[in-house]
């Protein structure tokens, strides 16, 4: 993450939250970088991208990827219940047999909530959608065969400026979706996950 200093117009609470994000513990198997934040969602925002690191030592979004956007609005939008809102996305390939499991979407949501709780993140108003994507290649793509992906789009409202646990939980989610072992207790993998990192 970059270390650009805050501008004079940056609210103190937002600057403290960004500093906390930058102090978060990094996972060696996830490359996190700062990207341009979306405009128009809030007066202040910070966006991060994360990609699973493959066996080559390079980030590979095909193994697992995600986005983490921190929004800040001093006017505290009613739907947020406070000045902060995190909007996140995480996606990874999934074995086709697992994608047919009717409960796999429920498991993805549980991974997020368990990870937030295990990392000690303080938050309210969590919401999201989990999506299983099944695909079959035809014509020129027939050689690709069947494939599947699992993605989770979620948002929640941090209740303090201590955002390190939030980014650490999101990092854990991406890696868990990709089949990598969790780094904290309380988050369990589905049996029979593959990672594709070898």
Biotite code that builds the C-alpha atoms (Angstrom):
import biotite.structure as struc

atoms = struc.array([
    struc.Atom([0.000, 0.000, 0.000], chain_id="A", res_id=1, res_name="UNK", atom_name="CA", element="C"),
    struc.Atom([1.241, 3.467, -0.745], chain_id="A", res_id=2, res_name="UNK", atom_name="CA", element="C"),
    struc.Atom([2.302, 5.850, 1.985], chain_id="A", res_id=3, res_name="UNK", atom_name="CA", element="C"),
    struc.Atom([0.945, 9.076, 0.541], chain_id="A", res_id=4, res_name="UNK", atom_name="CA", element="C"),
    struc.Atom([0.436, 11.585, 3.349], chain_id="A", res_id=5, res_name="UNK", atom_name="CA", element="C"),
    struc.Atom([-3.067, 12.803, 4.077], chain_id="A", res_id=6, res_name="UNK", atom_name="CA", element="C"),
    struc.Atom([-4.078, 16.134, 2.608], chain_id="A", res_id=7, res_name="UNK", atom_name="CA", element="C"),
    struc.Atom([-5.134, 18.942, 4.974], chain_id="A", res_id=8, res_name="UNK", atom_name="CA", element="C"),
    struc.Atom([-8.782, 18.367, 3.987], chain_id="A", res_id=9, res_name="UNK", atom_name="CA", element="C"),
    struc.Atom([-8.711, 14.717, 5.038], chain_id="A", res_id=10, res_name="UNK", atom_name="CA", element="C"),
    struc.Atom([-10.903, 14.200, 8.124], chain_id="A", res_id=11, res_name="UNK", atom_name="CA", element="C"),
    struc.Atom([-8.996, 12.971, 11.174], chain_id="A", res_id=12, res_name="UNK", atom_name="CA", element="C"),
    struc.Atom([-11.147, 9.845, 11.564], chain_id="A", res_id=13, res_name="UNK", atom_name="CA", element="C"),
    struc.Atom([-10.650, 8.812, 7.924], chain_id="A", res_id=14, res_name="UNK", atom_name="CA", element="C"),
    struc.Atom([-6.893, 9.413, 8.146], chain_id="A", res_id=15, res_name="UNK", atom_name="CA", element="C"),
    struc.Atom([-6.734, 7.256, 11.296], chain_id="A", res_id=16, res_name="UNK", atom_name="CA", element="C"),
    struc.Atom([-8.683, 4.473, 9.576], chain_id="A", res_id=17, res_name="UNK", atom_name="CA", element="C"),
    struc.Atom([-6.368, 4.552, 6.545], chain_id="A", res_id=18, res_name="UNK", atom_name="CA", element="C"),
    struc.Atom([-3.307, 4.454, 8.827], chain_id="A", res_id=19, res_name="UNK", atom_name="CA", element="C"),
    struc.Atom([-4.778, 1.410, 10.555], chain_id="A", res_id=20, res_name="UNK", atom_name="CA", element="C"),
    struc.Atom([-5.307, -0.322, 7.182], chain_id="A", res_id=21, res_name="UNK", atom_name="CA", element="C"),
    struc.Atom([-1.709, 0.317, 6.234], chain_id="A", res_id=22, res_name="UNK", atom_name="CA", element="C"),
    struc.Atom([-0.483, -1.190, 9.519], chain_id="A", res_id=23, res_name="UNK", atom_name="CA", element="C"),
    struc.Atom([-2.446, -4.413, 8.956], chain_id="A", res_id=24, res_name="UNK", atom_name="CA", element="C"),
    struc.Atom([-0.614, -7.723, 8.912], chain_id="A", res_id=25, res_name="UNK", atom_name="CA", element="C"),
    struc.Atom([-0.024, -8.932, 5.351], chain_id="A", res_id=26, res_name="UNK", atom_name="CA", element="C"),
    struc.Atom([-0.348, -12.550, 4.229], chain_id="A", res_id=27, res_name="UNK", atom_name="CA", element="C"),
    struc.Atom([2.556, -13.841, 2.141], chain_id="A", res_id=28, res_name="UNK", atom_name="CA", element="C"),
    struc.Atom([0.104, -15.662, -0.132], chain_id="A", res_id=29, res_name="UNK", atom_name="CA", element="C"),
    struc.Atom([-1.906, -12.513, -1.010], chain_id="A", res_id=30, res_name="UNK", atom_name="CA", element="C"),
    struc.Atom([-0.589, -9.444, -2.847], chain_id="A", res_id=31, res_name="UNK", atom_name="CA", element="C"),
    struc.Atom([-2.499, -6.315, -1.791], chain_id="A", res_id=32, res_name="UNK", atom_name="CA", element="C"),
    struc.Atom([-2.113, -3.018, -3.665], chain_id="A", res_id=33, res_name="UNK", atom_name="CA", element="C"),
    struc.Atom([-3.831, 0.334, -3.545], chain_id="A", res_id=34, res_name="UNK", atom_name="CA", element="C"),
    struc.Atom([-5.971, 1.116, -6.598], chain_id="A", res_id=35, res_name="UNK", atom_name="CA", element="C"),
    struc.Atom([-7.967, 4.183, -7.625], chain_id="A", res_id=36, res_name="UNK", atom_name="CA", element="C"),
    struc.Atom([-11.022, 4.529, -5.414], chain_id="A", res_id=37, res_name="UNK", atom_name="CA", element="C"),
    struc.Atom([-14.469, 4.763, -7.023], chain_id="A", res_id=38, res_name="UNK", atom_name="CA", element="C"),
    struc.Atom([-15.905, 8.248, -7.129], chain_id="A", res_id=39, res_name="UNK", atom_name="CA", element="C"),
    struc.Atom([-19.380, 9.383, -6.205], chain_id="A", res_id=40, res_name="UNK", atom_name="CA", element="C"),
    struc.Atom([-19.993, 6.833, -3.432], chain_id="A", res_id=41, res_name="UNK", atom_name="CA", element="C"),
    struc.Atom([-18.698, 8.964, -0.549], chain_id="A", res_id=42, res_name="UNK", atom_name="CA", element="C"),
    struc.Atom([-16.701, 12.153, 0.017], chain_id="A", res_id=43, res_name="UNK", atom_name="CA", element="C"),
    struc.Atom([-13.647, 10.081, 1.027], chain_id="A", res_id=44, res_name="UNK", atom_name="CA", element="C"),
    struc.Atom([-12.630, 6.609, -0.126], chain_id="A", res_id=45, res_name="UNK", atom_name="CA", element="C"),
    struc.Atom([-9.688, 4.227, -0.293], chain_id="A", res_id=46, res_name="UNK", atom_name="CA", element="C"),
    struc.Atom([-9.629, 1.118, -2.486], chain_id="A", res_id=47, res_name="UNK", atom_name="CA", element="C"),
    struc.Atom([-7.405, -1.958, -2.355], chain_id="A", res_id=48, res_name="UNK", atom_name="CA", element="C"),
    struc.Atom([-7.059, -4.966, -4.640], chain_id="A", res_id=49, res_name="UNK", atom_name="CA", element="C"),
    struc.Atom([-5.864, -8.375, -3.544], chain_id="A", res_id=50, res_name="UNK", atom_name="CA", element="C"),
    struc.Atom([-4.692, -11.310, -5.685], chain_id="A", res_id=51, res_name="UNK", atom_name="CA", element="C"),
    struc.Atom([-3.579, -14.740, -4.511], chain_id="A", res_id=52, res_name="UNK", atom_name="CA", element="C"),
    struc.Atom([0.139, -15.376, -5.023], chain_id="A", res_id=53, res_name="UNK", atom_name="CA", element="C"),
    struc.Atom([0.812, -18.479, -7.129], chain_id="A", res_id=54, res_name="UNK", atom_name="CA", element="C"),
    struc.Atom([3.617, -21.018, -6.886], chain_id="A", res_id=55, res_name="UNK", atom_name="CA", element="C"),
    struc.Atom([5.692, -18.779, -9.174], chain_id="A", res_id=56, res_name="UNK", atom_name="CA", element="C"),
    struc.Atom([5.687, -16.120, -6.455], chain_id="A", res_id=57, res_name="UNK", atom_name="CA", element="C"),
    struc.Atom([3.621, -13.751, -8.608], chain_id="A", res_id=58, res_name="UNK", atom_name="CA", element="C"),
    struc.Atom([0.075, -12.560, -7.996], chain_id="A", res_id=59, res_name="UNK", atom_name="CA", element="C"),
    struc.Atom([-2.453, -14.448, -10.109], chain_id="A", res_id=60, res_name="UNK", atom_name="CA", element="C"),
    struc.Atom([-6.054, -13.216, -10.065], chain_id="A", res_id=61, res_name="UNK", atom_name="CA", element="C"),
    struc.Atom([-7.179, -16.507, -11.635], chain_id="A", res_id=62, res_name="UNK", atom_name="CA", element="C"),
    struc.Atom([-6.370, -18.237, -8.328], chain_id="A", res_id=63, res_name="UNK", atom_name="CA", element="C"),
    struc.Atom([-8.376, -15.782, -6.210], chain_id="A", res_id=64, res_name="UNK", atom_name="CA", element="C"),
    struc.Atom([-8.995, -12.060, -6.253], chain_id="A", res_id=65, res_name="UNK", atom_name="CA", element="C"),
    struc.Atom([-10.865, -9.346, -4.409], chain_id="A", res_id=66, res_name="UNK", atom_name="CA", element="C"),
    struc.Atom([-11.486, -5.664, -3.826], chain_id="A", res_id=67, res_name="UNK", atom_name="CA", element="C"),
    struc.Atom([-11.834, -3.752, -0.550], chain_id="A", res_id=68, res_name="UNK", atom_name="CA", element="C"),
    struc.Atom([-13.234, -0.217, -0.584], chain_id="A", res_id=69, res_name="UNK", atom_name="CA", element="C"),
    struc.Atom([-13.387, 1.943, 2.533], chain_id="A", res_id=70, res_name="UNK", atom_name="CA", element="C"),
    struc.Atom([-15.940, 4.747, 2.327], chain_id="A", res_id=71, res_name="UNK", atom_name="CA", element="C"),
    struc.Atom([-16.210, 7.677, 4.730], chain_id="A", res_id=72, res_name="UNK", atom_name="CA", element="C"),
    struc.Atom([-18.992, 10.240, 4.988], chain_id="A", res_id=73, res_name="UNK", atom_name="CA", element="C"),
    struc.Atom([-19.119, 12.562, 7.994], chain_id="A", res_id=74, res_name="UNK", atom_name="CA", element="C"),
    struc.Atom([-22.868, 12.965, 7.402], chain_id="A", res_id=75, res_name="UNK", atom_name="CA", element="C"),
    struc.Atom([-23.348, 9.300, 8.434], chain_id="A", res_id=76, res_name="UNK", atom_name="CA", element="C"),
    struc.Atom([-25.823, 8.008, 5.806], chain_id="A", res_id=77, res_name="UNK", atom_name="CA", element="C"),
    struc.Atom([-28.778, 6.378, 7.517], chain_id="A", res_id=78, res_name="UNK", atom_name="CA", element="C"),
    struc.Atom([-28.263, 3.017, 5.782], chain_id="A", res_id=79, res_name="UNK", atom_name="CA", element="C"),
    struc.Atom([-24.661, 2.865, 7.075], chain_id="A", res_id=80, res_name="UNK", atom_name="CA", element="C"),
    struc.Atom([-25.457, 3.585, 10.709], chain_id="A", res_id=81, res_name="UNK", atom_name="CA", element="C"),
    struc.Atom([-22.202, 5.541, 11.048], chain_id="A", res_id=82, res_name="UNK", atom_name="CA", element="C"),
    struc.Atom([-19.561, 7.403, 9.025], chain_id="A", res_id=83, res_name="UNK", atom_name="CA", element="C"),
    struc.Atom([-17.754, 4.309, 7.656], chain_id="A", res_id=84, res_name="UNK", atom_name="CA", element="C"),
    struc.Atom([-18.793, 1.628, 5.193], chain_id="A", res_id=85, res_name="UNK", atom_name="CA", element="C"),
    struc.Atom([-16.712, -1.177, 3.698], chain_id="A", res_id=86, res_name="UNK", atom_name="CA", element="C"),
    struc.Atom([-17.722, -2.552, 0.318], chain_id="A", res_id=87, res_name="UNK", atom_name="CA", element="C"),
    struc.Atom([-15.917, -5.745, -0.635], chain_id="A", res_id=88, res_name="UNK", atom_name="CA", element="C"),
    struc.Atom([-15.695, -8.412, -3.276], chain_id="A", res_id=89, res_name="UNK", atom_name="CA", element="C"),
    struc.Atom([-13.925, -11.778, -3.263], chain_id="A", res_id=90, res_name="UNK", atom_name="CA", element="C"),
    struc.Atom([-13.852, -14.461, -5.942], chain_id="A", res_id=91, res_name="UNK", atom_name="CA", element="C"),
    struc.Atom([-12.043, -17.745, -6.590], chain_id="A", res_id=92, res_name="UNK", atom_name="CA", element="C"),
    struc.Atom([-12.408, -20.804, -8.813], chain_id="A", res_id=93, res_name="UNK", atom_name="CA", element="C"),
    struc.Atom([-14.296, -23.708, -7.324], chain_id="A", res_id=94, res_name="UNK", atom_name="CA", element="C"),
    struc.Atom([-14.354, -27.401, -8.095], chain_id="A", res_id=95, res_name="UNK", atom_name="CA", element="C"),
    struc.Atom([-17.469, -28.166, -10.121], chain_id="A", res_id=96, res_name="UNK", atom_name="CA", element="C"),
    struc.Atom([-18.664, -30.818, -7.652], chain_id="A", res_id=97, res_name="UNK", atom_name="CA", element="C"),
    struc.Atom([-18.489, -28.319, -4.806], chain_id="A", res_id=98, res_name="UNK", atom_name="CA", element="C"),
    struc.Atom([-20.391, -25.729, -6.842], chain_id="A", res_id=99, res_name="UNK", atom_name="CA", element="C"),
    struc.Atom([-23.298, -28.182, -7.010], chain_id="A", res_id=100, res_name="UNK", atom_name="CA", element="C"),
    struc.Atom([-23.517, -28.247, -3.207], chain_id="A", res_id=101, res_name="UNK", atom_name="CA", element="C"),
    struc.Atom([-26.664, -26.253, -2.313], chain_id="A", res_id=102, res_name="UNK", atom_name="CA", element="C"),
    struc.Atom([-25.012, -24.918, 0.848], chain_id="A", res_id=103, res_name="UNK", atom_name="CA", element="C"),
    struc.Atom([-21.728, -23.629, -0.624], chain_id="A", res_id=104, res_name="UNK", atom_name="CA", element="C"),
    struc.Atom([-23.043, -20.037, -0.847], chain_id="A", res_id=105, res_name="UNK", atom_name="CA", element="C"),
    struc.Atom([-24.040, -20.200, 2.833], chain_id="A", res_id=106, res_name="UNK", atom_name="CA", element="C"),
    struc.Atom([-20.533, -21.410, 3.645], chain_id="A", res_id=107, res_name="UNK", atom_name="CA", element="C"),
    struc.Atom([-18.976, -18.435, 1.824], chain_id="A", res_id=108, res_name="UNK", atom_name="CA", element="C"),
    struc.Atom([-21.028, -15.973, 3.899], chain_id="A", res_id=109, res_name="UNK", atom_name="CA", element="C"),
    struc.Atom([-20.093, -17.846, 7.069], chain_id="A", res_id=110, res_name="UNK", atom_name="CA", element="C"),
    struc.Atom([-16.406, -17.587, 6.137], chain_id="A", res_id=111, res_name="UNK", atom_name="CA", element="C"),
    struc.Atom([-16.710, -13.793, 6.005], chain_id="A", res_id=112, res_name="UNK", atom_name="CA", element="C"),
    struc.Atom([-18.574, -13.433, 9.299], chain_id="A", res_id=113, res_name="UNK", atom_name="CA", element="C"),
    struc.Atom([-16.309, -15.958, 11.060], chain_id="A", res_id=114, res_name="UNK", atom_name="CA", element="C"),
    struc.Atom([-13.219, -14.196, 9.746], chain_id="A", res_id=115, res_name="UNK", atom_name="CA", element="C"),
    struc.Atom([-14.427, -10.756, 10.864], chain_id="A", res_id=116, res_name="UNK", atom_name="CA", element="C"),
    struc.Atom([-15.222, -12.156, 14.312], chain_id="A", res_id=117, res_name="UNK", atom_name="CA", element="C"),
    struc.Atom([-11.969, -14.150, 14.577], chain_id="A", res_id=118, res_name="UNK", atom_name="CA", element="C"),
    struc.Atom([-9.924, -11.043, 13.760], chain_id="A", res_id=119, res_name="UNK", atom_name="CA", element="C"),
    struc.Atom([-11.834, -8.937, 16.283], chain_id="A", res_id=120, res_name="UNK", atom_name="CA", element="C"),
    struc.Atom([-13.382, -6.532, 13.768], chain_id="A", res_id=121, res_name="UNK", atom_name="CA", element="C"),
    struc.Atom([-16.066, -4.263, 15.250], chain_id="A", res_id=122, res_name="UNK", atom_name="CA", element="C"),
    struc.Atom([-18.903, -3.767, 12.777], chain_id="A", res_id=123, res_name="UNK", atom_name="CA", element="C"),
    struc.Atom([-22.656, -3.445, 12.238], chain_id="A", res_id=124, res_name="UNK", atom_name="CA", element="C"),
    struc.Atom([-25.143, -3.797, 9.376], chain_id="A", res_id=125, res_name="UNK", atom_name="CA", element="C"),
    struc.Atom([-23.418, -6.559, 7.415], chain_id="A", res_id=126, res_name="UNK", atom_name="CA", element="C"),
    struc.Atom([-25.075, -7.552, 4.146], chain_id="A", res_id=127, res_name="UNK", atom_name="CA", element="C"),
    struc.Atom([-24.093, -9.318, 0.981], chain_id="A", res_id=128, res_name="UNK", atom_name="CA", element="C"),
    struc.Atom([-24.672, -11.843, -1.751], chain_id="A", res_id=129, res_name="UNK", atom_name="CA", element="C"),
    struc.Atom([-22.878, -15.107, -2.499], chain_id="A", res_id=130, res_name="UNK", atom_name="CA", element="C"),
    struc.Atom([-22.958, -16.348, -6.068], chain_id="A", res_id=131, res_name="UNK", atom_name="CA", element="C"),
    struc.Atom([-22.009, -19.692, -7.601], chain_id="A", res_id=132, res_name="UNK", atom_name="CA", element="C"),
    struc.Atom([-21.130, -19.506, -11.290], chain_id="A", res_id=133, res_name="UNK", atom_name="CA", element="C"),
    struc.Atom([-21.164, -22.735, -13.327], chain_id="A", res_id=134, res_name="UNK", atom_name="CA", element="C"),
    struc.Atom([-19.886, -22.663, -16.897], chain_id="A", res_id=135, res_name="UNK", atom_name="CA", element="C"),
    struc.Atom([-19.434, -25.061, -19.791], chain_id="A", res_id=136, res_name="UNK", atom_name="CA", element="C"),
    struc.Atom([-17.245, -24.284, -22.806], chain_id="A", res_id=137, res_name="UNK", atom_name="CA", element="C"),
    struc.Atom([-18.564, -24.768, -26.353], chain_id="A", res_id=138, res_name="UNK", atom_name="CA", element="C"),
    struc.Atom([-17.110, -24.352, -29.820], chain_id="A", res_id=139, res_name="UNK", atom_name="CA", element="C"),
    struc.Atom([-13.632, -22.860, -29.600], chain_id="A", res_id=140, res_name="UNK", atom_name="CA", element="C"),
    struc.Atom([-13.899, -22.977, -25.792], chain_id="A", res_id=141, res_name="UNK", atom_name="CA", element="C"),
    struc.Atom([-14.971, -26.628, -25.609], chain_id="A", res_id=142, res_name="UNK", atom_name="CA", element="C"),
    struc.Atom([-11.438, -27.639, -24.559], chain_id="A", res_id=143, res_name="UNK", atom_name="CA", element="C"),
    struc.Atom([-11.898, -25.570, -21.404], chain_id="A", res_id=144, res_name="UNK", atom_name="CA", element="C"),
    struc.Atom([-14.605, -27.986, -20.253], chain_id="A", res_id=145, res_name="UNK", atom_name="CA", element="C"),
    struc.Atom([-16.709, -27.258, -17.193], chain_id="A", res_id=146, res_name="UNK", atom_name="CA", element="C"),
    struc.Atom([-15.729, -24.678, -14.619], chain_id="A", res_id=147, res_name="UNK", atom_name="CA", element="C"),
    struc.Atom([-17.090, -22.954, -11.557], chain_id="A", res_id=148, res_name="UNK", atom_name="CA", element="C"),
    struc.Atom([-16.459, -19.866, -9.459], chain_id="A", res_id=149, res_name="UNK", atom_name="CA", element="C"),
    struc.Atom([-17.643, -18.693, -6.091], chain_id="A", res_id=150, res_name="UNK", atom_name="CA", element="C"),
    struc.Atom([-17.912, -14.994, -5.369], chain_id="A", res_id=151, res_name="UNK", atom_name="CA", element="C"),
    struc.Atom([-19.004, -12.979, -2.380], chain_id="A", res_id=152, res_name="UNK", atom_name="CA", element="C"),
    struc.Atom([-20.009, -9.329, -2.494], chain_id="A", res_id=153, res_name="UNK", atom_name="CA", element="C"),
    struc.Atom([-20.461, -7.872, 0.969], chain_id="A", res_id=154, res_name="UNK", atom_name="CA", element="C"),
    struc.Atom([-20.598, -4.626, 2.873], chain_id="A", res_id=155, res_name="UNK", atom_name="CA", element="C"),
    struc.Atom([-20.553, -3.696, 6.527], chain_id="A", res_id=156, res_name="UNK", atom_name="CA", element="C"),
    struc.Atom([-20.118, -0.638, 8.746], chain_id="A", res_id=157, res_name="UNK", atom_name="CA", element="C"),
    struc.Atom([-16.960, -0.498, 10.897], chain_id="A", res_id=158, res_name="UNK", atom_name="CA", element="C"),
    struc.Atom([-17.748, 1.032, 14.285], chain_id="A", res_id=159, res_name="UNK", atom_name="CA", element="C"),
    struc.Atom([-14.265, 2.407, 14.994], chain_id="A", res_id=160, res_name="UNK", atom_name="CA", element="C"),
    struc.Atom([-11.212, 3.712, 13.143], chain_id="A", res_id=161, res_name="UNK", atom_name="CA", element="C"),
    struc.Atom([-9.327, 0.464, 13.873], chain_id="A", res_id=162, res_name="UNK", atom_name="CA", element="C"),
    struc.Atom([-9.602, -1.031, 10.385], chain_id="A", res_id=163, res_name="UNK", atom_name="CA", element="C"),
    struc.Atom([-6.670, -3.474, 10.461], chain_id="A", res_id=164, res_name="UNK", atom_name="CA", element="C"),
    struc.Atom([-8.910, -6.382, 11.610], chain_id="A", res_id=165, res_name="UNK", atom_name="CA", element="C"),
    struc.Atom([-11.273, -5.674, 8.712], chain_id="A", res_id=166, res_name="UNK", atom_name="CA", element="C"),
    struc.Atom([-8.627, -5.843, 5.980], chain_id="A", res_id=167, res_name="UNK", atom_name="CA", element="C"),
    struc.Atom([-7.087, -8.894, 7.636], chain_id="A", res_id=168, res_name="UNK", atom_name="CA", element="C"),
    struc.Atom([-10.498, -10.621, 7.658], chain_id="A", res_id=169, res_name="UNK", atom_name="CA", element="C"),
    struc.Atom([-11.062, -9.741, 3.995], chain_id="A", res_id=170, res_name="UNK", atom_name="CA", element="C"),
    struc.Atom([-7.610, -11.104, 3.114], chain_id="A", res_id=171, res_name="UNK", atom_name="CA", element="C"),
    struc.Atom([-8.473, -14.277, 5.001], chain_id="A", res_id=172, res_name="UNK", atom_name="CA", element="C"),
    struc.Atom([-11.731, -14.566, 3.047], chain_id="A", res_id=173, res_name="UNK", atom_name="CA", element="C"),
    struc.Atom([-10.031, -14.383, -0.357], chain_id="A", res_id=174, res_name="UNK", atom_name="CA", element="C"),
    struc.Atom([-7.449, -16.975, 0.642], chain_id="A", res_id=175, res_name="UNK", atom_name="CA", element="C"),
    struc.Atom([-10.096, -19.258, 2.153], chain_id="A", res_id=176, res_name="UNK", atom_name="CA", element="C"),
    struc.Atom([-12.160, -19.059, -1.048], chain_id="A", res_id=177, res_name="UNK", atom_name="CA", element="C"),
    struc.Atom([-8.989, -19.991, -2.956], chain_id="A", res_id=178, res_name="UNK", atom_name="CA", element="C"),
    struc.Atom([-8.499, -23.047, -0.749], chain_id="A", res_id=179, res_name="UNK", atom_name="CA", element="C"),
    struc.Atom([-5.561, -21.760, 1.264], chain_id="A", res_id=180, res_name="UNK", atom_name="CA", element="C"),
    struc.Atom([-5.409, -22.654, 4.960], chain_id="A", res_id=181, res_name="UNK", atom_name="CA", element="C"),
    struc.Atom([-6.773, -20.053, 7.396], chain_id="A", res_id=182, res_name="UNK", atom_name="CA", element="C"),
    struc.Atom([-4.344, -18.222, 9.662], chain_id="A", res_id=183, res_name="UNK", atom_name="CA", element="C"),
    struc.Atom([-6.759, -17.804, 12.567], chain_id="A", res_id=184, res_name="UNK", atom_name="CA", element="C"),
    struc.Atom([-8.842, -20.213, 14.585], chain_id="A", res_id=185, res_name="UNK", atom_name="CA", element="C"),
    struc.Atom([-12.569, -20.233, 13.961], chain_id="A", res_id=186, res_name="UNK", atom_name="CA", element="C"),
    struc.Atom([-12.397, -20.370, 10.156], chain_id="A", res_id=187, res_name="UNK", atom_name="CA", element="C"),
    struc.Atom([-12.512, -23.812, 8.543], chain_id="A", res_id=188, res_name="UNK", atom_name="CA", element="C"),
    struc.Atom([-11.945, -24.954, 4.970], chain_id="A", res_id=189, res_name="UNK", atom_name="CA", element="C"),
    struc.Atom([-14.278, -27.072, 2.926], chain_id="A", res_id=190, res_name="UNK", atom_name="CA", element="C"),
    struc.Atom([-12.791, -30.541, 2.587], chain_id="A", res_id=191, res_name="UNK", atom_name="CA", element="C"),
    struc.Atom([-11.537, -31.299, -0.926], chain_id="A", res_id=192, res_name="UNK", atom_name="CA", element="C"),
    struc.Atom([-10.560, -27.744, -1.919], chain_id="A", res_id=193, res_name="UNK", atom_name="CA", element="C"),
    struc.Atom([-7.822, -27.214, -4.444], chain_id="A", res_id=194, res_name="UNK", atom_name="CA", element="C"),
    struc.Atom([-5.620, -24.192, -4.744], chain_id="A", res_id=195, res_name="UNK", atom_name="CA", element="C"),
    struc.Atom([-3.816, -24.547, -8.061], chain_id="A", res_id=196, res_name="UNK", atom_name="CA", element="C"),
    struc.Atom([-0.726, -22.931, -6.632], chain_id="A", res_id=197, res_name="UNK", atom_name="CA", element="C"),
    struc.Atom([1.614, -25.859, -7.403], chain_id="A", res_id=198, res_name="UNK", atom_name="CA", element="C"),
])
